[in-house]
Amino acid sequence: MIRMMAMAAVTLMAVAGGARADEAIKTQVLLKTTTTNIGQPIHYPRAGTPQITTMIITIPPGAATALHTHPGPLVGYILEGQLEVRAAGGKVNRYKAGDSFVEALNHAHAGTNTGTGPLRILVTVVGTKGVPYAVPVKK
């Protein structure tokens, strides 16, 4: 534990050391929430080995994901384009570049690129090793 804390301190000093003395280090909060995009409370996996995955998903214009669910929290940040997410029950959310959101948990939904160019989403999944981050819903 002490070794991990020492490594973190060295890393922080190295990062901070890269900034000039007259430059302020800035933090911009993109999202702070306790609920998903359909109002559910966020919960973390309680069994298995925790695993965090970060990826960029690219969806062509007019394309859509299959209807699916997420067993654990998935945070999205729109890098480019426009996204429309339709959840079972009729809830519709629309996002554009610069927007952040937490996807619905264990609730069916699908996303569509409603823009004229590619949709790029930076996604971070707080999941469990061996458990898929998205589960297709059979119709």
Secondary structure, 3 states (H helix, E strand, C coil): CHHHHHHHHHHHHHHHHCCCCCCCCCCCCCCCCCECCCCCECCCCCCCCEEEEEEEEEECCCCECCCEECCCCEEEEEEECEEEEEECCCCEEEEECCCEEECCCCCCEEEEECCCCCEEEEEEEEEECCCCCCEECCC
